[in-house]
Every structure is written in C-alpha cells, then in structure tokens.
Amino acid sequence: MDERQTRIALLVMAHLIFLSAFALRLRNGERAHRLRSRAPWWVEYAPPLAWVPWALALVSDAFEIEVAPALRAAGLAIAFAGALFAAWSMWRLGRSYAVRMDVFAEHRLVTDGPFALVRHPLYLGALVYHIGAFVALGDLLLAASTVVVVLPLLAYRATVEERALVVAFGEEYERYRSRVPALLPFAG
C-alpha cells in the first residue's frame, strides 16, 4: 500500500467515528436537559477539535519520514482498532451520547462494554487512532501535535467531564470511578 492509499484508508477509518457521531446526533434529536454544561467552547468541542492536527497531517506530507510496508500495515491496524473502539463507545452510550458535556433527562450511567475497560473510551479510541495514523504515515507533525495538543486537550476535557458526571450521578459515579481507570485499561 502506498502513501496515497494509506491516507485514503485512514480517512475511511476516521469516518467510522465521524459518521457514528453524526448518526447518533440525528437519531437522538432534541432532549430535555438535566444538567447543562457551562464549560468554555473549546472544552465542550474538544473531541472534534482533537481531529484538527490529524486533518492537517492528512493534507500535508512535509514532516513525514519513510515508513516500511510492515510498519505502515501495523499503523493501519492500530488506527482501525482505535476507530472501532471509539465508535463502539459512542454507540454503547446510545441516547446518552452528545458532543457537549450536557446530561439529559433520560441520561443513564453506562458502565459496560468499552466503559467497563476505561471511563473515557471515546478519547482512548481517538488517541489510539492518532498513534496508528502516525505510525502508518510516519508523520512527525502528527506525532508532536498528538502529544502536545490532542492528549492534553482530551485529558482536560475528561477532567471537566468527570466533575459533571459526579454532579449528575453522585455516589454511583464515584463507585464506578473507583474501580475503572480513566484512559489506560488495567492501570490502577
């Protein structure tokens, strides 16, 4: 697989996540709020913003290094696993899914599926996808921006989100948080 085909494959994989978010938004429609988030816009929209470095890397090859075919294939497999994990987490949330950190009247605390492994599987999936994309493309700018922009952005979003979930679910969330790690499965 050449570099162009790799970019196309990564774009298709990312659409597992993008189309899942869009489909769930359409399906869920307008919902009554139980808790409306007051976080700054860049925190509310951190998940979509986390894709900006990836989009820049996808259109530019200025910072790429040569990647062996086996490493490219491994990177694609890693990216695909990350995309599937992120999409699975969104679909598992179902009516509780939203881009913003609002909690809706029918919102329930989901603790099974990918949420039994980590509390923030969508963020883990996005990070794994970015790592796979870096490996597949050999893009140093994507690697640097994932570490300097994407990871801190999603980590901060997770921290703010946790506060909202404690307010919404109280002791139930505290028990969940005490037994399930935030981002790294089996850590803790």
Disulfide bonds with the S-S distance in Angstrom:
none
